[in-house]
Amino acid sequence: EVGLVLAIRSLVQLFITPLVAKWSSRVGYSRPMIIGCCFLLASTLTFACAQSLVHLVVARCLHGLASSCIIINGLGLVAENHPDDKKRGRMIGRVQGGVALGVVLGYPMGGLLYH
């Protein structure tokens, strides 16, 4: 059961990312990015109110959908706003570095805040 809860986010993200990418190329990057943030909010609220394993699975599914929207469209916005290859590569590196820094600092900070 725990394995399902942990794996479902990645599975949803794996299958939904191509659909989000196709949709984003049609409608632009801003709207799907905002929708992704709304799904992330819904996921967080679902986690906070979860009373059962089913609620946790739903929250993880919403989180996978949100991650797909935010990652695809965030990188798309960076690429769209930096047409020069060298500058675009540098900016995408900064974005990915920020994500890594968030993971490195976020988990310990969350643990400290929890206790």
TORPA-674194 format. One record per residue (C-alpha): residue number from 1; residue in three letters; z, y, x. Coordinates in nm, 2 decimals. Each point is the difference from the previous one (the first is absolute). Example, Ala and Ser with C-alpha at 12.3 -4.5 7.8 and 13.67 -1.06 7.14 Angstrom:
! TORPA-674194
R     i    aa        w        v        u
R     1   ALA     0.78    -0.45     1.23
R     2   SER    -0.07     0.34     0.14
This chain:
! TORPA-674194
R     i    aa        w        v        u
R     1   GLU     0.00     0.00     0.00
R     2   VAL     0.09     0.24     0.28
R     3   GLY    -0.32    -0.08     0.17
R     4   LEU    -0.20     0.09    -0.31
R     5   VAL     0.17     0.34    -0.03
R     6   LEU    -0.07     0.07     0.37
R     7   ALA    -0.36    -0.12     0.00
R     8   ILE    -0.12     0.14    -0.33
R     9   ARG    -0.04     0.36     0.13
R    10   SER    -0.23    -0.11     0.28
R    11   LEU    -0.20    -0.22    -0.23
R    12   VAL    -0.05     0.28    -0.26
R    13   GLN    -0.09     0.24     0.28
R    14   LEU    -0.25    -0.25     0.15
R    15   PHE    -0.19    -0.05    -0.33
R    16   ILE     0.03     0.36    -0.14
R    17   THR    -0.10     0.19     0.32
R    18   PRO    -0.38    -0.07    -0.04
R    19   LEU     0.01     0.12    -0.36
R    20   VAL     0.20     0.31     0.09
R    21   ALA    -0.24     0.08     0.28
R    22   LYS    -0.31    -0.03    -0.23
R    23   TRP     0.17     0.21    -0.26
R    24   SER     0.10     0.27     0.25
R    25   SER    -0.35     0.02     0.13
R    26   ARG    -0.12     0.09    -0.35
R    27   VAL     0.28     0.24    -0.11
R    28   GLY     0.12     0.15     0.33
R    29   TYR     0.32    -0.05     0.18
R    30   SER     0.24     0.24    -0.16
R    31   ARG     0.03    -0.15    -0.35
R    32   PRO     0.06    -0.36     0.12
R    33   MET     0.25     0.14     0.26
R    34   ILE     0.21     0.17    -0.28
R    35   ILE    -0.03    -0.31    -0.22
R    36   GLY     0.12    -0.21     0.30
R    37   CYS     0.31     0.23     0.03
R    38   CYS     0.07    -0.05    -0.37
R    39   PHE    -0.01    -0.38     0.05
R    40   LEU     0.23     0.04     0.29
R    41   LEU     0.24     0.19    -0.22
R    42   ALA    -0.03    -0.26    -0.27
R    43   SER     0.07    -0.27     0.26
R    44   THR     0.31     0.17     0.13
R    45   LEU     0.14     0.05    -0.35
R    46   THR    -0.08    -0.36    -0.08
R    47   PHE     0.19    -0.12     0.31
R    48   ALA     0.29     0.23    -0.09
R    49   CYS     0.02    -0.14    -0.36
R    50   ALA    -0.08    -0.36     0.08
R    51   GLN     0.21    -0.26    -0.19
R    52   SER    -0.19    -0.31     0.09
R    53   LEU    -0.24    -0.17     0.24
R    54   VAL    -0.29     0.09    -0.24
R    55   HIS     0.08     0.37     0.04
R    56   LEU     0.00    -0.03     0.37
R    57   VAL    -0.34    -0.17     0.00
R    58   VAL    -0.13     0.28    -0.23
R    59   ALA     0.14     0.26     0.24
R    60   ARG    -0.16    -0.17     0.30
R    61   CYS    -0.33    -0.02    -0.18
R    62   LEU     0.01     0.37    -0.08
R    63   HIS     0.09     0.07     0.36
R    64   GLY    -0.30    -0.19     0.12
R    65   LEU    -0.22     0.19    -0.23
R    66   ALA     0.15     0.33     0.11
R    67   SER    -0.03    -0.09     0.37
R    68   SER    -0.36    -0.08    -0.04
R    69   CYS    -0.07     0.33    -0.17
R    70   ILE     0.20     0.21     0.25
R    71   ILE    -0.13    -0.17     0.31
R    72   ILE    -0.37     0.00    -0.09
R    73   ASN    -0.01     0.35    -0.14
R    74   GLY     0.23     0.15     0.27
R    75   LEU    -0.23    -0.12     0.27
R    76   GLY    -0.30     0.10    -0.20
R    77   LEU     0.13     0.35    -0.03
R    78   VAL     0.06     0.02     0.37
R    79   ALA    -0.35    -0.13     0.07
R    80   GLU    -0.15     0.24    -0.25
R    81   ASN     0.18     0.30     0.14
R    82   HIS    -0.08    -0.08     0.36
R    83   PRO    -0.37    -0.07     0.04
R    84   ASP     0.00     0.02     0.38
R    85   ASP     0.05    -0.36     0.13
R    86   LYS     0.24     0.09     0.28
R    87   LYS     0.22     0.22    -0.21
R    88   ARG    -0.01    -0.25    -0.29
R    89   GLY     0.11    -0.28     0.23
R    90   ARG     0.29     0.22     0.13
R    91   MET     0.11     0.09    -0.35
R    92   ILE    -0.01    -0.36    -0.13
R    93   GLY     0.20    -0.10     0.31
R    94   ARG     0.26     0.26    -0.09
R    95   VAL     0.01    -0.12    -0.36
R    96   GLN     0.05    -0.36     0.11
R    97   GLY     0.26     0.11     0.26
R    98   GLY     0.19     0.18    -0.28
R    99   VAL    -0.01    -0.32    -0.21
R   100   ALA     0.14    -0.20     0.29
R   101   LEU     0.27     0.27     0.07
R   102   GLY     0.10    -0.02    -0.37
R   103   VAL     0.04    -0.37     0.02
R   104   VAL     0.20     0.01     0.33
R   105   LEU     0.23     0.28    -0.13
R   106   GLY    -0.01    -0.08    -0.37
R   107   TYR     0.16    -0.34    -0.01
R   108   PRO     0.30     0.09     0.22
R   109   MET     0.05     0.32    -0.19
R   110   GLY    -0.01    -0.19    -0.33
R   111   GLY     0.25    -0.24     0.14
R   112   LEU     0.23     0.28     0.10
R   113   LEU    -0.03     0.17    -0.33
R   114   TYR     0.06    -0.32    -0.19
R   115   HIS     0.33    -0.06     0.19
